[in-house]
Amino acid sequence: MEQVRKMMLALVAANVRMEHIQYERLEGNQHIQLSNKEGGCLVLVASGEGMLVNGAGGSRQMLRRGSFFINLQGIDAVVHAADEEAIGLYELVFQHDLLQVDSTASCYQAELSKRAIGPLIDRMKELYVNRLNQGELERFRLHIDFQELLYSLFEDAEEKRDLSHAEALLRTACYMERNFHEPLSRDKMAEMAGMSAPYYSRAFKKQLGKTPQEYWTGVRLNHARKALIQGKDKMSEIAEYTGFGEPYYFSRVFKNVLGVSPTVYQKQPRQRVVCLYPPFIDCMLALGVVPSAVMIDSAHPLSGRLDGSLHLGSSETELGVREASLLEEQQPELILCSDYIHPDQELLLSRIAPTVAVTWRRERRTDLLEIAGLLGRSEAAVKLLEELDQQLDQAREQLSRSLGRASVAMLRFHAQQMRLYGGPKQGFVGPILYRDLNLQPPLLVQQLTWDKWWASLEPSLLPALDAEHLLIVIDPGMEEEAGLMMSGEIWAELAAVRKGQVYLADYYTWMSSGMEMDKLKIAEALRLFATNS
């Protein structure tokens, strides 16, 4: 193992690049001289048996399918096919930048594990098939593929441990998930697991509840459903990307398994949708779709509207195997999460249903339209936005009558600091106050944070806060500190405080975004300002 690590460390700094590759087939008793004096050499036996005889010293090593050796200082050896046995092997010559090579790390020979033989021989075969590609981009891809092959060889050599029965089966399942777009066979998966093909099929179904073919088809169909839902690709592109090839064959398999054609599926509104991120739950509720399962804090204002949903926790960061098992029982059509989600969690979810990790733009219109597109409800979203515009017209008129030109600001007590919220371009607060409701900002907001989401307000700047109306948000756990600040002399001299125009606003309402939360903000602004002015 130490020899492997030394060679790996040497190659990391060696800038390795493939020079050329060739395939040799020897019939019984034939032999071939391998001779390369410069650079490095990788030899991998793809089939048969034979013998390697080193030129220096004449040492001998048996060769069989899955045997490989790497030499950083060239090679001078002879390969003999076994009696009455053919042998097929790949010889790959590569260059590197090492000026001196530690003799203990210059050569390494090993046998691939049973589970790695098939996939790594296939990779070497792909390098050989693509060797004549002349385009610069194709050659660049070849160098990357070669380096990935080296990585996989060393990864297998490092593991060199017997996997448990369950681990071997799960490894093949993970391989299907990573390589769903490639041709796979039961024999190849069985070889990777180190089992006979019939036994592998029985063991796989017992362990995972599906045959290998059903599992692989399910993985590909989940990717196809995701692509159909996102609606960015042509049917032929989806068929090719997901490994089905011909659109006709893709459509036939899709309908046999899911009961509808891909075209019909794409047009259907989604019904059983899981949503793990509160801003997207907001969008769903606005569109009249209650998620079948959610992850949201029980104190969130929207939580009360989710009594019919399965609650899995307060945050998608808590998602684990237990939550995934509960989700699988729901048989969702679609799972929505944020693009912050951990890749391991996303993999868990993608095994259950098409999973779309959505980027949260923090912009009401953009977010609503994106979620609506995924749910098949784009027309409803446009209508909702038009209705909100009408509501905002009415709210602006009402607030203009009650506030006139009086200035309004929001101050938040958060994690040992005060935050003064900014202008109309970004964030949860400014776009509502100064864009949607057209309220007047005080001078300090214009000077300090107009082009920002928020700015930290030092106590020394507090006397300059000239807002005539002041909204206060206090984070959970900050009540005592906020109370101390608001009981001080500096606070008492603020214009809004002297006029009795300080209002405690709801933390969750104002520190969230989305159609429904923005409606709550507008309603709270009307309640506070229209009735207290």
Solvent accessible surface area in square Angstrom, and as a share of the most:
residue,aa,sasa,rsa
1,M,102,0.46
2,E,105,0.47
3,Q,74,0.33
4,V,1,0.01
5,R,110,0.40
6,K,75,0.32
7,M,0,0.00
8,M,47,0.21
9,L,131,0.65
10,A,24,0.19
11,L,15,0.07
12,V,124,0.71
13,A,81,0.63
14,A,0,0.00
15,N,91,0.47
16,V,11,0.06
17,R,86,0.31
18,M,6,0.03
19,E,88,0.40
20,H,88,0.39
21,I,8,0.04
22,Q,66,0.29
23,Y,81,0.31
24,E,41,0.19
25,R,160,0.58
26,L,12,0.06
27,E,78,0.35
28,G,26,0.25
29,N,107,0.55
30,Q,90,0.40
31,H,113,0.50
32,I,33,0.17
33,Q,98,0.43
34,L,2,0.01
35,S,67,0.43
36,N,25,0.13
37,K,148,0.63
38,E,131,0.59
39,G,16,0.15
40,G,0,0.00
41,C,0,0.00
42,L,0,0.00
43,V,0,0.00
44,L,0,0.00
45,V,1,0.00
46,A,13,0.10
47,S,48,0.31
48,G,21,0.20
49,E,79,0.35
50,G,2,0.02
51,M,50,0.22
52,L,4,0.02
53,V,24,0.14
54,N,44,0.23
55,G,49,0.47
56,A,94,0.73
57,G,84,0.81
58,G,35,0.33
59,S,53,0.34
60,R,159,0.58
61,Q,55,0.25
62,M,121,0.54
63,L,1,0.00
64,R,139,0.51
65,R,89,0.33
66,G,1,0.01
67,S,0,0.00
68,F,2,0.01
69,F,7,0.03
70,I,0,0.00
71,N,31,0.16
72,L,2,0.01
73,Q,104,0.46
74,G,2,0.02
75,I,13,0.07
76,D,63,0.33
77,A,0,0.00
78,V,31,0.18
79,V,0,0.00
80,H,65,0.29
81,A,7,0.05
82,A,31,0.24
83,D,108,0.56
84,E,170,0.76
85,E,69,0.31
86,A,32,0.25
87,I,1,0.01
88,G,1,0.01
89,L,0,0.00
90,Y,11,0.04
91,E,9,0.04
92,L,0,0.00
93,V,6,0.03
94,F,0,0.00
95,Q,48,0.21
96,H,29,0.13
97,D,72,0.37
98,L,44,0.22
99,L,178,0.89
100,Q,164,0.73
101,V,28,0.16
102,D,80,0.42
103,S,92,0.60
104,T,73,0.43
105,A,3,0.02
106,S,11,0.07
107,C,54,0.32
108,Y,24,0.09
109,Q,58,0.26
110,A,15,0.12
111,E,56,0.25
112,L,10,0.05
113,S,21,0.14
114,K,137,0.58
115,R,19,0.07
116,A,10,0.07
117,I,23,0.12
118,G,4,0.03
119,P,13,0.08
120,L,8,0.04
121,I,9,0.04
122,D,53,0.28
123,R,98,0.36
124,M,0,0.00
125,K,98,0.42
126,E,96,0.43
127,L,4,0.02
128,Y,59,0.22
129,V,101,0.58
130,N,44,0.22
131,R,71,0.26
132,L,119,0.59
133,N,55,0.28
134,Q,145,0.65
135,G,33,0.32
136,E,158,0.71
137,L,137,0.68
138,E,76,0.34
139,R,67,0.24
140,F,123,0.51
141,R,114,0.42
142,L,4,0.02
143,H,49,0.22
144,I,54,0.27
145,D,33,0.17
146,F,0,0.00
147,Q,77,0.34
148,E,79,0.35
149,L,1,0.00
150,L,8,0.04
151,Y,144,0.55
152,S,14,0.09
153,L,0,0.00
154,F,10,0.04
155,E,69,0.31
156,D,4,0.02
157,A,1,0.01
158,E,67,0.30
159,E,54,0.24
160,K,84,0.36
161,R,131,0.48
162,D,141,0.73
163,L,35,0.17
164,S,55,0.35
165,H,85,0.38
166,A,38,0.29
167,E,70,0.31
168,A,9,0.07
169,L,0,0.00
170,L,75,0.37
171,R,72,0.26
172,T,0,0.00
173,A,2,0.01
174,C,36,0.22
175,Y,26,0.10
176,M,3,0.01
177,E,17,0.08
178,R,154,0.56
179,N,25,0.13
180,F,17,0.07
181,H,88,0.39
182,E,62,0.28
183,P,123,0.78
184,L,22,0.11
185,S,58,0.37
186,R,112,0.41
187,D,95,0.49
188,K,34,0.14
189,M,4,0.02
190,A,3,0.02
191,E,53,0.24
192,M,4,0.02
193,A,13,0.10
194,G,36,0.35
195,M,32,0.14
196,S,67,0.43
197,A,17,0.13
198,P,70,0.44
199,Y,100,0.38
200,Y,0,0.00
201,S,21,0.14
202,R,153,0.56
203,A,10,0.08
204,F,0,0.00
205,K,102,0.43
206,K,186,0.79
207,Q,79,0.35
208,L,52,0.26
209,G,54,0.52
210,K,87,0.37
211,T,41,0.24
212,P,9,0.06
213,Q,105,0.47
214,E,90,0.40
215,Y,28,0.10
216,W,28,0.10
217,T,16,0.09
218,G,24,0.23
219,V,15,0.09
220,R,8,0.03
221,L,4,0.02
222,N,19,0.10
223,H,50,0.22
224,A,0,0.00
225,R,30,0.11
226,K,55,0.23
227,A,11,0.08
228,L,1,0.01
229,I,8,0.04
230,Q,65,0.29
231,G,46,0.45
232,K,168,0.71
233,D,69,0.36
234,K,145,0.62
235,M,53,0.24
236,S,55,0.36
237,E,85,0.38
238,I,1,0.01
239,A,0,0.00
240,E,128,0.57
241,Y,115,0.44
242,T,0,0.00
243,G,26,0.25
244,F,11,0.04
245,G,40,0.39
246,E,121,0.54
247,P,50,0.31
248,Y,160,0.61
249,Y,83,0.32
250,F,0,0.00
251,S,35,0.22
252,R,120,0.44
253,V,21,0.12
254,F,0,0.00
255,K,114,0.48
256,N,116,0.59
257,V,88,0.50
258,L,61,0.30
259,G,53,0.51
260,V,39,0.22
261,S,32,0.21
262,P,2,0.01
263,T,65,0.38
264,V,74,0.42
265,Y,14,0.05
266,Q,59,0.26
267,K,158,0.67
268,Q,69,0.31
269,P,62,0.39
270,R,4,0.01
271,Q,111,0.50
272,R,115,0.42
273,V,0,0.00
274,V,0,0.00
275,C,0,0.00
276,L,0,0.00
277,Y,35,0.13
278,P,31,0.20
279,P,16,0.10
280,F,1,0.00
281,I,0,0.00
282,D,0,0.00
283,C,1,0.01
284,M,0,0.00
285,L,12,0.06
286,A,13,0.10
287,L,17,0.08
288,G,65,0.63
289,V,10,0.06
290,V,78,0.45
291,P,1,0.01
292,S,25,0.16
293,A,0,0.00
294,V,0,0.00
295,M,0,0.00
296,I,4,0.02
297,D,51,0.26
298,S,97,0.63
299,A,65,0.51
300,H,14,0.06
301,P,47,0.30
302,L,3,0.01
303,S,14,0.09
304,G,59,0.57
305,R,117,0.43
306,L,0,0.00
307,D,130,0.67
308,G,74,0.72
309,S,10,0.07
310,L,55,0.27
311,H,83,0.37
312,L,8,0.04
313,G,25,0.24
314,S,48,0.31
315,S,40,0.26
316,E,10,0.05
317,T,106,0.62
318,E,90,0.40
319,L,9,0.05
320,G,23,0.22
321,V,109,0.62
322,R,151,0.55
323,E,19,0.09
324,A,8,0.06
325,S,56,0.36
326,L,55,0.28
327,L,0,0.00
328,E,99,0.44
329,E,133,0.60
330,Q,62,0.27
331,Q,130,0.58
332,P,7,0.04
333,E,28,0.13
334,L,0,0.00
335,I,0,0.00
336,L,0,0.00
337,C,0,0.00
338,S,0,0.00
339,D,66,0.34
340,Y,129,0.49
341,I,14,0.07
342,H,99,0.44
343,P,97,0.61
344,D,94,0.49
345,Q,23,0.10
346,E,49,0.22
347,L,67,0.34
348,L,40,0.20
349,L,0,0.00
350,S,36,0.23
351,R,90,0.33
352,I,29,0.15
353,A,0,0.00
354,P,2,0.01
355,T,4,0.02
356,V,6,0.03
357,A,33,0.26
358,V,4,0.02
359,T,50,0.29
360,W,26,0.09
361,R,133,0.49
362,R,88,0.32
363,E,63,0.28
364,R,30,0.11
365,R,113,0.41
366,T,60,0.35
367,D,6,0.03
368,L,0,0.00
369,L,65,0.32
370,E,61,0.28
371,I,0,0.00
372,A,0,0.00
373,G,35,0.33
374,L,12,0.06
375,L,0,0.00
376,G,39,0.37
377,R,50,0.18
378,S,55,0.36
379,E,155,0.69
380,A,42,0.33
381,A,0,0.00
382,V,74,0.42
383,K,127,0.54
384,L,32,0.16
385,L,6,0.03
386,E,97,0.44
387,E,67,0.30
388,L,2,0.01
389,D,65,0.34
390,Q,114,0.50
391,Q,84,0.37
392,L,6,0.03
393,D,79,0.41
394,Q,125,0.55
395,A,3,0.03
396,R,73,0.27
397,E,105,0.47
398,Q,72,0.32
399,L,1,0.00
400,S,70,0.45
401,R,171,0.63
402,S,34,0.22
403,L,15,0.07
404,G,44,0.42
405,R,186,0.68
406,A,18,0.14
407,S,12,0.08
408,V,0,0.00
409,A,0,0.00
410,M,1,0.00
411,L,0,0.00
412,R,22,0.08
413,F,3,0.01
414,H,41,0.18
415,A,60,0.47
416,Q,141,0.62
417,Q,56,0.25
418,M,10,0.05
419,R,39,0.14
420,L,0,0.00
421,Y,3,0.01
422,G,0,0.00
423,G,1,0.01
424,P,28,0.17
425,K,154,0.65
426,Q,79,0.35
427,G,10,0.10
428,F,24,0.10
429,V,0,0.00
430,G,1,0.01
431,P,11,0.07
432,I,4,0.02
433,L,1,0.00
434,Y,16,0.06
435,R,103,0.38
436,D,7,0.04
437,L,3,0.02
438,N,94,0.48
439,L,12,0.06
440,Q,40,0.18
441,P,25,0.15
442,P,3,0.02
443,L,101,0.50
444,L,13,0.06
445,V,0,0.00
446,Q,86,0.38
447,Q,127,0.56
448,L,52,0.26
449,T,1,0.00
450,W,76,0.27
451,D,97,0.50
452,K,105,0.45
453,W,68,0.24
454,W,80,0.28
455,A,9,0.07
456,S,45,0.29
457,L,3,0.01
458,E,98,0.44
459,P,68,0.43
460,S,97,0.62
461,L,71,0.36
462,L,1,0.00
463,P,87,0.54
464,A,51,0.40
465,L,4,0.02
466,D,61,0.31
467,A,2,0.01
468,E,55,0.25
469,H,7,0.03
470,L,1,0.01
471,L,0,0.00
472,I,3,0.01
473,V,0,0.00
474,I,31,0.16
475,D,11,0.06
476,P,88,0.55
477,G,70,0.67
478,M,15,0.07
479,E,102,0.46
480,E,141,0.63
481,E,65,0.29
482,A,0,0.00
483,G,35,0.34
484,L,127,0.63
485,M,53,0.24
486,M,58,0.26
487,S,92,0.59
488,G,30,0.29
489,E,152,0.68
490,I,83,0.42
491,W,11,0.04
492,A,50,0.39
493,E,120,0.54
494,L,5,0.02
495,A,22,0.17
496,A,1,0.01
497,V,39,0.23
498,R,152,0.55
499,K,108,0.46
500,G,64,0.62
501,Q,35,0.15
502,V,49,0.28
503,Y,16,0.06
504,L,121,0.60
505,A,5,0.04
506,D,64,0.33
507,Y,56,0.21
508,Y,51,0.19
509,T,9,0.05
510,W,0,0.00
511,M,23,0.10
512,S,18,0.12
513,S,10,0.07
514,G,4,0.04
515,M,1,0.00
516,E,18,0.08
517,M,2,0.01
518,D,7,0.04
519,K,62,0.26
520,L,73,0.36
521,K,0,0.00
522,I,12,0.06
523,A,55,0.42
524,E,20,0.09
525,A,0,0.00
526,L,40,0.20
527,R,132,0.48
528,L,15,0.08
529,F,0,0.00
530,A,30,0.24
531,T,102,0.60
532,N,84,0.43
533,S,74,0.47
